[in-house]
């Protein structure tokens, strides 16, 4: 039996990672075998069944929608939008729930998937550019807001979000490049996203001082 020192529970299955906090488990002594955490394999098997059931139903439903779209075609392949939506929810089930990834990974996967879904929908219905002009920079602003909230909630470990802040700056710079190459026509939200990302990163570095520098050295090995 293994024990998580952080959560103060024993784990009954053979995993080496705590299912609650993802810490590395230690071997528990014979006298400490109490408050055991239930076997997580049963939960994993249920999630696997749900994913498989969803996959089966998704394929059947999407096939039916494609046939209906083909028989009633009026110039728009709306079944492609439904297919992308079904794929998005599959990714949510597979990588956000079944894989039990950390919440930071879940946030990024969900946000990237949603943006790609909107961009695909924009192209399917006849590209007008609203997906890259407004949705893409708005997603970066939403990510900044999420990071700010998480830093406030988790003040004891706020520096762990520094890498996400750097990512928002890089994404904002990518949007600026899209503007320079003419893909983005309306740069207002893009420049706003870049300004907010830079201000948050700069503020973290200035007010964080030693803890921010330590986090950068740990992340980039410098």
Residue pairs with C-beta under 8 A, 6 or more apart in sequence:
1 10
1 11
1 12
1 27
1 28
1 33
1 36
2 10
2 11
2 15
2 16
2 25
2 26
2 27
2 28
3 9
3 10
3 11
3 25
3 26
3 27
3 28
3 32
4 10
4 11
4 18
4 20
4 21
4 23
4 25
4 26
4 37
5 23
5 26
6 18
6 21
6 23
7 18
7 20
7 21
7 23
7 37
8 35
9 18
9 20
9 35
9 36
9 37
10 28
10 32
10 33
10 34
10 35
10 36
10 37
11 18
11 19
11 25
11 36
11 37
11 40
12 36
12 37
12 38
12 39
13 39
13 40
13 41
15 25
15 40
16 24
16 25
17 23
17 24
17 25
18 24
18 25
19 37
19 40
19 100
20 37
22 102
44 98
47 93
47 97
47 98
48 98
50 93
51 90
51 93
51 94
51 98
54 89
54 90
54 93
55 90
58 86
58 89
58 90
61 86
62 79
62 82
62 83
62 86
65 79
65 82
65 83
66 79
66 83
68 79
69 77
69 78
69 79
76 124
76 125
76 126
77 124
78 124
78 125
80 120
80 124
81 120
81 121
81 124
81 125
84 116
84 117
84 120
84 121
85 117
88 113
88 114
88 117
91 109
91 113
92 109
92 110
92 113
95 101
95 105
95 106
95 109
96 106
96 109
96 110
101 109
104 161
104 164
107 143
107 146
108 164
108 167
111 139
111 142
111 143
114 139
115 131
115 135
115 136
115 139
118 131
118 135
119 131
119 132
119 135
119 136
121 131
122 128
122 129
122 130
122 131
122 132
123 131
129 184
129 185
132 175
132 178
132 183
132 184
133 184
133 185
133 186
133 189
134 186
134 189
136 175
136 184
136 190
137 172
137 175
137 189
137 190
137 192
137 193
138 189
138 193
140 168
140 171
140 172
140 175
140 193
140 197
141 189
141 192
141 193
141 196
143 164
143 168
143 171
144 165
144 168
144 193
144 196
144 197
144 200
147 161
147 164
147 165
147 168
147 200
148 200
150 161
151 158
151 161
151 204
154 160
154 161
158 204
158 208
158 211
159 204
159 208
159 211
159 212
159 214
159 215
160 215
162 201
162 204
162 208
162 212
162 215
162 216
162 219
163 215
163 219
165 197
165 200
165 201
165 204
166 201
168 193
168 197
168 200
168 201
169 194
169 197
169 198
169 201
171 193
171 197
172 190
172 193
172 194
172 197
172 198
173 194
175 184
175 190
175 193
175 194
176 187
176 190
176 191
176 194
178 184
178 190
179 187
179 190
184 190
204 212
205 212
205 213
208 215
216 222
